[in-house]
Amino acid sequence: MAIGKRRRDRQEELWIATSDLARSPGHPFYERVNQILAESRFDEQIEELCRPFYAGNVGRPGLAPGVYVRMLLVGYFEGIDSERGIAWRCSDSLALRSFLGLTLSESAPDHSTVSRTRRLIDLETHVEIFGLVLKILAERGQLVGKTIGVDATSLEANAAMKSLVRRDSGQSYQDFLVELAKASGIETPTRADLARIDRKRAKKGSNDDWHNPNDPDAQITKMKDGRTHLAHKAEHAVDMDSGAVMAVRIHPGAAGDTASLPETMLATAESLATLRRDPEVEAKLDDAALSEWVADKGYHSNEVLVAIESAGWRTYISEPDRGRRKWNGNEEARHAVHANRRRIRGRRGRDLLRKRGERIERTFAHCLETGRMRRTHLRGRENIEKRYLVHVAAYNLGILMRAILGNGTPRGLQGRVAAFFEACSRSMYRLMNVFLDFAHFLGLIAPRSGNRSATATSRGSRPFTTGC
């Protein structure tokens, strides 16, 4: 066979037959997702939800809501954080173009079109789109809803600490440090002098005094790794039985857990009420839905426990070590705290608190680490929440895909072939050992030398990965 040479300078053909165009058989993961969405009439429902935000038949046709949502789903499944990267990936991949429903003559939507569509559709509609995906899980028995776990984490904002200005005067942080240096006797401070003064200050920044004009919603927050950044707070309400996220809210970055919990609980109750409007879905949900709430010690307070108990629900919230409590006649709070303490010390309470770290932290790991949403590329809390709702909806779809295909993302399927051949090689190796032992027993071959058991153990226990 002669060697082929790559053409360096060539003129493209003017006309080409459609049958000669390159086609893709499609990715099995995305083909299955499209099949699930088609069976639930997902596109028809979101088009009806988004119809008020379009101008009917006037003007240029806009981006279809189904294509818009699928592009944001690709952001989670492929682990792409920016919408610019999502648009490039969808334009480059024939499998993703098939997932979006684009023909060979159509171009993939630009990132600016995706951004404009997101701003066009309001937050409430994005919440309803999230509810449609949650309904798909409930219809297929992947949602129980009895025990709900709540936890929160920080999202690094798309704003820099160096751009902070004072709320009252608009003075920048750099000018503020220069004034402090001059007041301390340094007429021409250097960058090292300013850094030393900033390091020795007892209170470096307060959200009451400082804000970033580029993203006023971002707040000065201490991150999980100890750094200080402008951030937002993402809070998940997770079904402890299936691991599905039932509600998502984006709160101010410095908001306390006890302050943000009521809003998240209200969003969870609204999601459940929306699901129960369908009689078929209601029959598959637990009768005692939302009857138990699990959280860590950051959510423990008298007001939270009393409010949840007054609603007829049970709490399994870890209690911090506060020493001996003084109730000062507040019998209602004393009863709620003691009842919660008794439950978390029981067997079921200990099991739920152990499961909390597994179920809830897994949602953050998939959505923020492998899903690449730890740092946001958008500004404005409402704008971020729109993108984050569809991102978490993709995580919920991943739970259903994991039950069907064994993997929650298309990247997880990459290791399936390697795992299959690894299992086949181990089976063949064991079969060969059985055949050789039988031949030696009959006297057909000489005994084998070496530590066969150690070799077989090392080859039989070779680790392999299957993705996420």
Secondary structure, DSSP 4 states (H G I P E B T S, - for coil): -PPP---SS-PPPS---GGGS------HHHHHHHHHHHHTTHHHHHHHHHGGGS-TTSSS----HHHHHHHHHHHHHTT--SHHHHHHHHHH-HHHHHHHT--TTSPPPPHHHHHHHHHHS-HHHHHHHHHHHHHHHHHTT----SEEEEEEEEEE-S--GGG-EETTT--BHHHHHHHHHHHTT-SS--HHHHHHHHHH-S----TTTEE-TT-TT-EEEE-TTS-EEEEEEEEEEEETTT--EEEEEEEETT--HHHHHHHHHHHHHHHHHHHTTSHHHHHHS-TTTT-EEEE-GGG--HHHHHHHHHTT-EEEEPPP---S---TT-HHHHHHHHHHHHHHTSHHHHHHHHHHHHHHHHHHIIIIIIT--SB-S--SHHHHHHHHHHHHHHHHHHHHHHHHHS-SSGGGGHHHHHHHHHHHHHHHHHHHHHHHHHHHHTTSSPPPPS-HHHHHHHHHT-------
